[in-house]
Amino acid sequence: MDYYDQTYDLSQLKSVDFVMIPFNDARYLAHTMLSFGFENGDYVGVSVEVRLEKGESYDAAIGLFNQFELIYVVADERDLIRVRTEYRDVDVLIYPTKATPEQGRKLFADIMKRVNKLKDEPEYYDTLSNNCTTNIVQHINTLTPDAIPHDFRVLLPGYADNLAYDLGLIDNSVPFAEARRRARVNDLALRYRDDLHFSQRIRGQDVPQNKLR
């Protein structure tokens, strides 16, 4: 795995997307992430995961017993998505949220604050209480108390997109089944896997001609 330094201008942050990756073998389980879009076309994803050591593999049951450390993976969106669509062969659903740029900036800053805190104060991952989805909920509720209430769909994140839909955090102007169909990006991710404008392409966005070169 390669690491690199990157600087982002928060004044240019324009969007926040909710990303969900359902488990193939358990409909009620999923991995969830956030992706932040910037005016220059950059998209940076944040994925809360278990920090696997050599020889370890994820197991939801084992994750209940303080066997995995918690890590925030901050990465280029292309890397986070392609590892799922191409190597793990799972669906990737991207839902644009209704967060304003200002809300997005505050959310990004709160997440980075926790990233830095974990560096000094490591924590264990917990399948039920300290996982990808509960941490997203915690960040949102820190900024807007009780925006996301206690709900079984937080504990069973395979239904997290349905919860976001019911709460109006994502577009709910169309039936949920249609919103879910539109959110799946696998085919586009494969088609544009090497495109310089990968993130725009998988969202069906137009790329100005002067940016194609």
N, C-alpha and C positions, 0 to 999 in steps of 0.2 A: 504494500500500500504506500502510495506517495503522499507526502504532505507538502503544503506550500502556504505562504503567507498571502493574505488578500485584504485589501482595505475597502470598506464600503461607506459611502456617503449617505447617512440616514436621511438627509434632507431630500434625497432622490428616491427613497423607498415609496413605491406606489401601490403595492398589492400584497395580500396574504392569501395563500391557497391552503386548503385542508386536503391532505393526501392520505388515502386509505388503501392498504394492501390486504385484502381478505386472505385468510389461510385456506389452502385448497382442501385440507382434510377436516376442517372444523368451521362451519359457517358462522358460528358465534364468536370466533376469534379473528383478530386482524392486527396488523401493525399500522400505527398512525404517525404522521409527520406533518410538519408545516413547511411551506416554501414561500420565500419572500422575494418579490419581484422589484427590480429597480429600473429607473428611466432609461439607463443605457443598455437594457436588455439582459443584464445579469440576473440570475435566479440562484439564491442560496437556500439550501434545504437544511432543516434541523431535525435530526432523528434521535430520539431517546432510546437507547438500546442496552443490552447486556454487554459487558466487556469480557468477551470470551478469551480465555487463555489457551495456549497450545494444548490440543487434545480435548478441549471442551466443545460441547454443542448445546444449543438451546433446548431446554425442556421446561414447559410451563409448570409442571408439578415440582420439579427441583427448584424452580424460581421462587417457591414459597418459603424456602428454608435458608435464606442468606448464603446462597452458593455462588451468586454472580454479583460482580460490582456493576454499578450504574455508570453509563457514559453518555454524553451528548455528542453525537457526531454532527459536525457542521461541515457541509460539503457542497460542491457544485451539484445542482439539481440533476444534471445529466448522469452523474455517477450513481446517485442514489436510486434513480429510476431504472437505469439500464441494468444494474445488478439484479433487479427484480424481474424485469420483463425478459431478459435474455438468459440469465444464469439460474434463476430460481423458478422461472416459468410460472409466475403468479400474476394476477390482475393488478393493475395500478389504476386507482381512481383519483382524479384531481378535481376538487370542487373549489371554484372561486368563492371566497368568503365576502361578506358585506363589510368587512373592516375598512375603515377609512385609512388614508395614509398616516394620519396622526396616531390612530390606534395601532397601526402596524409598527410604527416607530417605537412606541412605548412597549409593545409586546416584544419586539426584537431586543430592545435594551434590557428588559426584564429577564429574557432568556439568557443573554450573555452574562448578566450578573450571576445567574445560577451556574452557568458554565465555569466561571471563575471561582465561585464558592466551592464547587465540587473538586476543583484542583487542590484546594487546601483542606477540605473536609469531605473525604470520599464517603459514599453511601452504598448500601446494598440495594440491588434491584429487588423488587417484590412483585410477583405476578399480579397481585390484586391491588396493592396500595401504592406502589412506586414504580410505575411502568410508563410506557410511551404515552398512553392516553391520559392517565391521571395527572401527569406532569403538564400536559397541554391545558387541561382543565384548571390546574392550580395557577398557571400563568394568567389565564384569562380571568379567573375569579379574583386574582390579586389586583388586577387593574379595574375590573368591574364586578364588585362583590355579588355573588349569587347569580351571575349571568348564566351559569350552568348549574342547575340544581342536582341534588342526589338522584341518580337514576341508574337502573340496572344496565343501561346501555353504555355506561362508563365502565362498568365491571366486565361487560361482554362487548368489547370494542368492535366486534363484527357488525354491530348495529349502531356504531357511533355516527355514521353518516345520516342514519335515520333520525337520531337525536338532534344533530345539527340542523337538519331539515325542519323538524318540528319546532325548534327554537328560533328559526328564521336566521340562523347564522350563515347559511348558504342559500342560494336561490331556491325558493319554494313556490315559484310562480307556475311551475309545471308539475304534473304528477311525479311522485318520488321515483317510480320505476323509470320514467323518462329522464329524470335528472341523473339517475345512476347510470343509465345507458350512455348518456352524453359524457359522463365523467371518465369513462374507460379510455385510456390512451395507449394501450398496448400496440395496436396496429400502427398508429402514427409514430410511436417510439421506435419501432423496428424500421419503418420506412425512412425515418429521418435520423437514424442512429448516429450518422457522421456529419450531419448538417451543422454548420456554424451557428445556426439559429434554432437549435434543437428545441429549446423551451418555448419559443414562439410558435414553432411548427406544431408541436403536440397540442397546443391550445387553439389551433386553427386561426392564428393571428396572421395578418398580412405583414410581410417584411418589406420595407421600402426598397426600391430598386437600387438606390445608392448604397445600401448596406449588403447587397448580395455579392459584391466583389471583395 
